[in-house]
Amino acid sequence: MAWPVVQELGFVLNNISLSEKLPTVFMPVSPPPYLNGGPEEGLSWVIESHIPYVDPEHIAQIIEERLHSPVEDEQQWQFSEE
């Protein structure tokens, strides 16, 4: 279930639209693979900004407005490939 969440966050934070471009980048980070035992143990995700200061509350509000609601409802995150 994690990958649909990562996909949605990547879309919202990296390129929601040309007219609403956020100053953020959502990306994976990892220590060297030989030290962490694989992505299930050592892969993390960060949100970085292109500008010196971005209001985290504003970014949280944008995310909240764009993600499935309620966020806790796992059914909202299930996608069919039909």
C-alpha positions in Angstrom: 0.0 0.0 0.0 3.0 2.3 0.4 3.6 2.8 -3.3 0.3 4.5 -4.1 1.0 6.9 -1.2 4.5 7.6 -2.5 3.1 8.1 -6.0 0.4 10.6 -4.8 3.0 12.6 -2.7 5.4 12.7 -5.6 2.7 14.0 -7.9 1.5 16.7 -5.4 4.9 17.8 -4.3 6.9 17.5 -7.5 4.5 18.5 -10.3 0.9 19.0 -9.4 0.5 21.4 -12.4 2.4 23.9 -14.4 0.4 26.8 -12.9 0.6 25.6 -9.3 4.2 24.5 -9.2 5.3 24.1 -5.6 8.9 25.0 -4.5 9.4 21.4 -3.3 11.0 18.1 -4.3 9.9 14.8 -2.9 12.6 12.1 -3.2 14.1 9.0 -1.7 17.3 9.0 0.2 19.4 6.1 1.4 22.7 5.2 3.0 24.9 3.0 0.9 23.0 -0.2 0.0 25.7 -2.5 1.5 25.2 -0.9 4.9 21.4 -1.0 5.2 20.2 -4.4 4.1 17.8 -3.2 1.3 15.1 -0.6 0.8 12.7 -2.1 3.3 15.2 -1.3 6.0 17.0 1.8 4.9 15.0 3.8 2.4 13.7 7.2 3.6 11.8 10.0 1.9 12.5 13.7 2.2 10.7 16.9 1.1 13.2 19.6 0.2 12.5 23.2 -0.9 14.1 25.1 -3.8 13.7 28.4 -1.9 15.4 29.5 1.4 12.1 29.3 3.3 8.8 27.6 2.6 6.0 27.5 5.2 5.6 23.9 6.2 2.0 24.6 7.3 1.2 25.8 3.7 2.8 22.6 2.2 0.9 20.4 4.7 -2.4 22.2 3.8 -1.7 21.6 0.0 -1.0 17.9 0.7 -4.1 17.6 2.8 -6.3 19.2 0.1 -5.0 17.0 -2.6 -4.8 13.5 -1.0 -7.6 11.1 -0.5 -9.9 11.8 2.3 -10.0 10.5 4.9 -6.3 9.7 4.7 -6.7 6.8 7.2 -9.2 5.0 4.9 -7.1 2.3 3.2 -9.8 1.8 0.6 -9.2 5.3 -0.7 -5.6 4.3 -1.7 -6.5 1.2 -3.7 -6.1 1.7 -7.4 -7.3 -0.7 -10.1 -5.4 -1.1 -13.3 -8.4 -1.4 -15.5 
